[in-house]
Amino acid sequence: MIQLAGSYAITERADELSDELIKWRRHIHQNPELSFQERDTSSFVEDKLKQIDGIDIETGIAGTGVLATLSNGYGPTIAVRADMDALPIEEQSSQDYCSENDGVMHACGHDAHTAILLGVAQLLGEAFNKNEYKGTVKLLFQPAEEVPDEDGRTGSSYVVKEGVLDEADAAFALHMCPWREVGEAQVNDGYSMANIDMFKGTIRGSGGHGAYPQQCQDPIWMLGPAMQALYGIVSRKISPLESGVVTIGQVHAGTLTNVIPTEVEVEGTLRSYSPDIREFLVDEVKKAFSVVEPLGGEVDVEITHGEPALQNDPQVNTWLKQTMQDIYPSFQVYEGPFGLGGEDFSIVTKEMPGAMFFLGCKNADDQQRNLHTPEFDIDEACLPYGAAILAETTLRYLSGDYELKDQNQEVTTNDA
């Protein structure tokens, strides 16, 4: 039976941490760092964690990440993750905590994620120091969610490769949600964010003088039917009941107005939920570019696979929803996928049961502040909500109130 007395203590303590959460978030917001460059952010996180009694700290995780571990005897192990990196975007804001690094800003809320996880560390540290819980909590401050390195890998793939979370039974995380109000959240079972793939098609002709097009094979002319074929994939070849996107983001060709170039490069992204649609999109993109061959052109198509779709475990989602409803009875929980953006927490949820929820952070003003835009900002009143929900869900798992069941519905016990 779930006891709510501890839950109330968590919400009250989270509210007491509100000023600190805001202070931490603003410091990180003012000092954003790009993927795999989060050295100052990691140092800031490490410094705050060192103030918590009994916490073990490892640095250099996936390059610039931090892992904080709380452990108190034999018991279950749970992981909570936040990402730390910013984006190469010039902030447009008049706030006094605006980015001080030109061309870099926290436009996706990772500053808030990191501050919230620091709050979780504080709340859990206090609970562990009272010896009220048995087990282990791994708090992962992950680098490089946004931009892959030269090998096409983001921070989460390195975390998994390094075995940082191998001992964890399950993992969960949150994400800022600018389309939901403070006091609201969005959850979704199953596929919730997209498979991410990139394509590059190179159409080659013979090129020539702009005055004599009849003497060459014009790759720009060939581009027309190729573009029609690409844009027709989703509208004519995928059921409207399926999720799929083909987006062309770059077209490069030519250097002079009177020269027909020898080649055209087209680059874009593919988004999907299901593995079948992911494979279908890749095949159809290759077919779309092949239409240039009867026109006298040659084509090469390169496909780069990014992170898989985020698949939320229904059991872990149930824990999160139950916690929200118990500790914040007026909290509004909406259900539905989060869109076709990417999220490399999906690499963790392929390895273990896990889930991410979106926490409402919409600002009270009338300005649209979407993710990955120069105007993005949050209502900081959401911060204690996030810290309390993550901390309380963790404690309930450690105490056995929440349990994992295998595919045969057998309970995976948390008993010591």
C-alpha positions as CSV (number, residue, x, y, z in Angstrom):
1,M,0.0,0.0,0.0
2,I,1.4,3.4,-1.0
3,Q,1.9,5.7,1.9
4,L,1.4,9.4,1.0
5,A,3.0,10.9,4.1
6,G,6.5,10.8,2.4
7,S,5.0,12.2,-0.8
8,Y,3.7,15.3,1.0
9,A,7.2,15.8,2.5
10,I,8.7,15.5,-1.0
11,T,6.5,18.2,-2.5
12,E,7.1,20.5,0.5
13,R,10.8,20.0,0.3
14,A,10.8,20.5,-3.5
15,D,9.0,23.8,-3.0
16,E,11.6,24.8,-0.4
17,L,14.3,24.1,-3.1
18,S,12.6,26.3,-5.6
19,D,14.9,29.3,-5.3
20,E,17.9,27.0,-5.6
21,L,16.5,25.3,-8.6
22,I,15.9,28.6,-10.4
23,K,19.4,29.8,-9.4
24,W,21.0,26.6,-10.8
25,R,18.9,26.7,-14.0
26,R,19.8,30.4,-14.7
27,H,23.5,29.8,-14.1
28,I,23.5,26.9,-16.6
29,H,21.3,29.0,-19.0
30,Q,23.8,31.8,-19.0
31,N,26.7,29.5,-19.6
32,P,25.5,27.1,-22.4
33,E,27.9,24.6,-23.9
34,L,27.6,22.5,-27.1
35,S,27.5,18.8,-27.3
36,F,30.7,17.0,-26.0
37,Q,31.9,20.4,-24.7
38,E,30.0,20.6,-21.4
39,R,33.1,20.9,-19.3
40,D,32.0,24.0,-17.2
41,T,28.5,22.6,-16.8
42,S,29.9,19.3,-15.6
43,S,32.2,21.1,-13.1
44,F,29.2,23.1,-11.9
45,V,27.2,19.9,-11.4
46,E,30.0,18.1,-9.7
47,D,30.4,21.1,-7.3
48,K,26.8,21.0,-6.3
49,L,26.8,17.2,-5.9
50,K,29.8,17.3,-3.6
51,Q,27.6,19.2,-1.1
52,I,25.4,16.1,-0.6
53,D,26.5,13.7,2.1
54,G,27.1,10.1,1.0
55,I,26.9,10.6,-2.7
56,D,29.5,9.0,-5.0
57,I,30.5,11.0,-8.1
58,E,32.1,9.9,-11.3
59,T,33.2,12.3,-14.0
60,G,34.2,11.8,-17.6
61,I,31.1,9.8,-18.4
62,A,30.7,9.7,-22.2
63,G,33.4,12.3,-22.3
64,T,32.0,15.2,-20.3
65,G,29.1,13.6,-18.3
66,V,28.7,13.0,-14.6
67,L,27.2,10.0,-12.8
68,A,26.1,10.4,-9.2
69,T,25.3,7.3,-7.2
70,L,23.4,6.9,-3.9
71,S,23.5,3.5,-2.4
72,N,22.2,2.1,0.9
73,G,22.5,-1.6,1.2
74,Y,21.2,-4.5,-0.9
75,G,18.1,-3.6,-3.0
76,P,16.8,-2.6,-6.4
77,T,18.6,-0.1,-8.7
78,I,17.0,2.7,-10.6
79,A,18.4,5.3,-12.9
80,V,17.3,8.9,-13.6
81,R,18.7,10.9,-16.5
82,A,19.1,14.5,-17.5
83,D,20.9,15.9,-20.6
84,M,23.2,19.0,-20.3
85,D,24.1,20.3,-23.8
86,A,22.9,23.4,-25.6
87,L,22.3,24.2,-29.2
88,P,24.1,26.4,-31.8
89,I,21.4,29.1,-31.8
90,E,21.7,32.8,-31.1
91,E,19.4,33.6,-28.2
92,Q,16.8,36.4,-28.7
93,S,15.9,37.4,-25.1
94,S,15.9,40.4,-22.9
95,Q,16.1,38.3,-19.7
96,D,19.0,39.1,-17.4
97,Y,20.0,35.4,-17.5
98,C,20.3,35.4,-21.3
99,S,23.2,33.3,-22.8
100,E,26.6,34.9,-22.4
101,N,28.1,32.6,-25.1
102,D,27.5,34.0,-28.6
103,G,25.7,31.7,-30.9
104,V,24.9,29.1,-28.2
105,M,21.8,28.8,-26.1
106,H,19.7,26.4,-24.1
107,A,16.8,26.3,-26.6
108,C,15.6,22.8,-25.6
109,G,15.4,23.0,-21.8
110,H,18.4,21.0,-20.9
111,D,19.4,23.7,-18.4
112,A,16.1,23.0,-16.6
113,H,16.6,19.2,-16.9
114,T,20.0,19.5,-15.3
115,A,18.7,21.8,-12.5
116,I,15.8,19.4,-11.8
117,L,18.1,16.4,-11.5
118,L,20.3,18.3,-9.1
119,G,17.2,18.9,-7.1
120,V,16.4,15.2,-7.3
121,A,19.9,14.4,-6.0
122,Q,19.3,16.7,-3.0
123,L,15.9,15.2,-2.2
124,L,17.1,11.6,-2.5
125,G,20.3,12.4,-0.6
126,E,18.3,13.6,2.4
127,A,16.1,10.5,2.2
128,F,19.1,8.1,2.0
129,N,20.8,9.8,4.9
130,K,17.8,9.0,7.1
131,N,18.4,5.3,6.2
132,E,14.7,5.1,5.2
133,Y,15.4,3.3,1.8
134,K,17.5,0.4,0.6
135,G,18.9,0.1,-2.9
136,T,20.8,2.2,-5.4
137,V,20.0,5.3,-7.5
138,K,22.1,6.3,-10.4
139,L,21.7,9.9,-11.5
140,L,23.1,10.5,-14.9
141,F,24.0,14.0,-16.1
142,Q,24.4,13.1,-19.8
143,P,26.3,15.1,-22.4
144,A,25.6,15.5,-26.1
145,E,22.0,14.6,-26.6
146,E,21.6,17.1,-29.5
147,V,24.5,16.8,-31.9
148,P,26.4,13.6,-32.8
149,D,30.2,13.5,-33.1
150,E,32.2,12.7,-36.2
151,D,31.3,9.0,-35.7
152,G,27.5,9.8,-35.8
153,R,27.1,9.0,-32.1
154,T,25.5,11.0,-29.3
155,G,26.1,10.9,-25.6
156,S,23.5,8.2,-24.8
157,S,25.2,5.6,-27.1
158,Y,28.5,6.1,-25.2
159,V,26.7,5.8,-21.9
160,V,25.3,2.4,-23.0
161,K,28.7,1.3,-24.5
162,E,30.5,2.2,-21.2
163,G,28.0,0.1,-19.2
164,V,27.2,3.0,-16.9
165,L,23.6,1.9,-16.3
166,D,24.1,-1.8,-16.7
167,E,23.0,-2.5,-13.1
168,A,19.8,-0.5,-13.4
169,D,16.4,-2.3,-13.5
170,A,14.8,0.7,-15.2
171,A,15.3,4.3,-16.1
172,F,13.2,7.4,-16.5
173,A,13.6,11.1,-17.5
174,L,11.6,14.2,-18.3
175,H,11.6,16.9,-21.0
176,M,10.4,20.4,-21.0
177,C,7.0,20.8,-22.8
178,P,6.3,24.4,-24.0
179,W,2.8,23.5,-25.3
180,R,1.6,22.5,-21.8
181,E,1.0,24.7,-18.8
182,V,2.8,24.5,-15.5
183,G,0.9,21.8,-13.5
184,E,0.4,19.7,-16.6
185,A,2.3,16.8,-18.1
186,Q,2.1,14.6,-21.2
187,V,2.8,10.9,-21.3
188,N,2.7,8.2,-23.9
189,D,3.1,4.5,-24.0
190,G,5.1,2.9,-26.8
191,Y,6.6,4.9,-29.6
192,S,6.7,8.6,-28.5
193,M,9.5,10.3,-30.4
194,A,10.9,9.4,-33.8
195,N,13.5,7.3,-35.5
196,I,16.0,9.7,-37.0
197,D,17.7,9.1,-40.3
198,M,19.5,11.4,-42.7
199,F,19.9,11.1,-46.4
200,K,22.2,12.7,-49.0
201,G,21.5,12.2,-52.7
202,T,24.0,13.3,-55.3
203,I,22.7,13.7,-58.9
204,R,25.4,13.8,-61.5
205,G,25.1,15.0,-65.1
206,S,27.7,16.3,-67.6
207,G,27.3,20.0,-67.0
208,G,28.1,22.7,-69.6
209,H,27.6,26.2,-70.8
210,G,24.3,27.8,-69.8
211,A,23.8,29.0,-73.4
212,Y,23.9,25.5,-74.8
213,P,21.8,23.2,-72.6
214,Q,21.2,20.8,-75.4
215,Q,24.9,19.8,-75.2
216,C,24.8,18.5,-71.6
217,Q,22.9,16.4,-69.1
218,D,21.5,19.0,-66.7
219,P,21.3,17.7,-63.1
220,I,19.2,20.7,-62.0
221,W,16.6,19.8,-64.6
222,M,16.7,16.2,-63.3
223,L,16.2,17.5,-59.7
224,G,12.6,18.4,-60.5
225,P,11.2,14.9,-60.9
226,A,13.4,13.6,-58.1
227,M,11.9,16.3,-55.7
228,Q,8.4,15.4,-56.8
229,A,9.1,11.7,-56.1
230,L,10.6,12.5,-52.7
231,Y,7.7,14.7,-51.6
232,G,5.2,12.1,-52.8
233,I,6.5,9.3,-50.6
234,V,4.5,10.3,-47.5
235,S,1.5,11.8,-49.3
236,R,0.9,8.9,-51.7
237,K,2.8,5.8,-50.4
238,I,2.2,5.8,-46.6
239,S,-1.1,5.3,-44.9
240,P,-2.4,8.5,-43.2
241,L,-2.7,6.4,-40.1
242,E,1.1,5.9,-40.0
243,S,3.7,8.5,-38.8
244,G,6.3,9.4,-41.4
245,V,8.1,12.5,-42.6
246,V,10.5,13.2,-45.5
247,T,12.0,16.7,-45.2
248,I,14.5,18.2,-47.6
249,G,16.7,20.7,-45.8
250,Q,19.6,21.4,-48.2
251,V,20.0,21.7,-51.9
252,H,23.5,22.6,-53.3
253,A,24.4,23.2,-56.9
254,G,26.4,25.4,-59.1
255,T,28.8,28.4,-58.8
256,L,27.9,30.7,-61.7
257,T,24.7,31.9,-63.4
258,N,25.8,30.8,-66.9
259,V,27.2,27.4,-66.0
260,I,25.2,24.2,-65.8
261,P,26.8,22.3,-62.9
262,T,27.9,18.7,-63.1
263,E,26.1,17.7,-59.9
264,V,23.4,18.6,-57.4
265,E,23.4,17.5,-53.8
266,V,20.2,17.1,-51.8
267,E,20.1,16.4,-48.1
268,G,17.3,15.8,-45.7
269,T,15.9,13.9,-42.8
270,L,13.5,10.9,-42.4
271,R,11.2,10.6,-39.3
272,S,9.1,7.7,-38.3
273,Y,7.9,5.7,-35.4
274,S,7.7,2.0,-36.4
275,P,10.7,0.0,-37.6
276,D,8.7,-1.0,-40.7
277,I,8.0,2.6,-41.8
278,R,11.6,3.5,-41.1
279,E,12.8,0.8,-43.5
280,F,10.2,1.7,-46.0
281,L,11.2,5.4,-46.1
282,V,14.8,4.5,-46.7
283,D,13.9,2.2,-49.6
284,E,11.5,4.8,-51.1
285,V,14.1,7.6,-50.9
286,K,16.5,5.5,-52.9
287,K,13.8,4.8,-55.5
288,A,12.9,8.5,-55.7
289,F,16.4,9.5,-56.7
290,S,16.6,6.7,-59.2
291,V,14.1,8.5,-61.5
292,V,17.0,10.6,-62.8
293,E,18.7,7.5,-64.4
294,P,16.3,7.3,-67.4
295,L,16.9,11.1,-67.9
296,G,20.6,10.5,-68.4
297,G,21.8,11.1,-64.9
298,E,23.7,9.1,-62.3
299,V,22.9,9.1,-58.6
300,D,24.4,8.1,-55.3
301,V,22.3,7.9,-52.1
302,E,23.9,7.9,-48.6
303,I,21.8,7.0,-45.6
304,T,23.0,7.8,-42.1
305,H,21.0,6.2,-39.3
306,G,20.5,8.2,-36.1
307,E,18.9,7.3,-32.9
308,P,15.9,4.9,-32.8
309,A,12.4,5.9,-31.8
310,L,11.8,6.6,-28.1
311,Q,9.8,3.6,-26.8
312,N,8.2,4.3,-23.5
313,D,7.5,1.3,-21.2
314,P,3.8,1.2,-20.1
315,Q,4.8,0.0,-16.6
316,V,7.2,2.8,-16.0
317,N,4.7,5.3,-17.4
318,T,2.2,4.0,-14.9
319,W,4.5,4.7,-12.1
320,L,5.1,8.2,-13.2
321,K,1.4,8.9,-13.7
322,Q,0.5,7.4,-10.3
323,T,3.1,9.6,-8.6
324,M,1.8,12.7,-10.4
325,Q,-1.8,12.0,-9.4
326,D,-1.0,11.1,-5.8
327,I,1.4,14.0,-4.8
328,Y,-0.3,16.6,-7.0
329,P,-4.1,15.7,-7.1
330,S,-4.9,18.7,-9.3
331,F,-2.1,17.9,-11.8
332,Q,-3.4,17.4,-15.4
333,V,-2.0,14.4,-17.3
334,Y,-2.5,14.2,-21.0
335,E,-1.8,11.2,-23.2
336,G,-0.4,11.2,-26.7
337,P,3.0,11.0,-28.5
338,F,5.4,13.9,-28.3
339,G,5.9,14.4,-32.0
340,L,8.6,13.4,-34.5
341,G,11.5,15.1,-32.9
342,G,14.4,12.9,-31.8
343,E,15.6,12.0,-28.4
344,D,18.6,9.8,-27.7
345,F,17.2,8.6,-24.4
346,S,15.7,6.1,-26.8
347,I,19.0,4.2,-26.8
348,V,18.7,3.7,-23.0
349,T,15.1,2.5,-23.3
350,K,16.2,-0.1,-25.9
351,E,18.4,-1.6,-23.2
352,M,16.0,-1.6,-20.2
353,P,12.4,-0.6,-19.3
354,G,12.2,3.2,-19.3
355,A,10.0,6.2,-20.0
356,M,10.2,9.9,-20.5
357,F,7.4,12.3,-19.8
358,F,7.0,15.9,-21.0
359,L,6.6,18.5,-18.2
360,G,4.5,21.6,-18.8
361,C,6.6,24.8,-18.8
362,K,4.6,27.2,-21.0
363,N,5.3,30.8,-20.2
364,A,2.4,33.0,-19.2
365,D,3.1,35.6,-21.9
366,D,1.5,35.4,-25.3
367,Q,4.7,34.8,-27.2
368,Q,5.2,31.4,-28.8
369,R,8.3,29.8,-27.4
370,N,8.8,26.5,-29.2
371,L,11.7,24.1,-28.7
372,H,14.8,24.9,-30.7
373,T,13.9,28.5,-31.4
374,P,15.8,31.7,-30.4
375,E,12.9,32.8,-28.2
376,F,12.6,29.6,-26.2
377,D,12.2,30.0,-22.4
378,I,10.2,28.4,-19.6
379,D,8.1,29.2,-16.6
380,E,10.5,28.2,-13.8
381,A,7.5,27.3,-11.5
382,C,7.7,23.9,-13.3
383,L,11.1,23.1,-11.7
384,P,9.9,21.8,-8.2
385,Y,7.2,19.8,-9.9
386,G,9.8,17.9,-11.9
387,A,12.1,17.3,-9.0
388,A,9.3,16.0,-6.8
389,I,7.9,13.7,-9.4
390,L,11.2,12.1,-10.3
391,A,12.3,11.8,-6.6
392,E,9.1,10.4,-5.4
393,T,8.8,7.8,-8.2
394,T,12.4,6.7,-7.4
395,L,11.6,6.3,-3.7
396,R,8.5,4.3,-4.4
397,Y,10.4,1.9,-6.6
398,L,13.0,1.4,-4.0
399,S,10.4,0.8,-1.3
400,G,8.6,-1.8,-3.4
401,D,5.4,0.2,-4.1
402,Y,6.2,0.0,-7.8
403,E,7.3,-3.3,-9.4
404,L,8.4,-4.5,-12.8
405,K,6.8,-7.5,-14.4
406,D,8.3,-9.6,-17.1
407,Q,6.5,-10.6,-20.3
408,N,4.9,-13.5,-18.5
409,Q,3.5,-11.1,-15.9
410,E,5.8,-12.5,-13.2
411,V,6.8,-9.9,-10.6
412,T,10.4,-8.8,-10.6
413,T,10.7,-8.4,-6.9
414,N,12.4,-5.5,-5.1
415,D,12.7,-7.3,-1.8
416,A,16.1,-7.1,-0.1
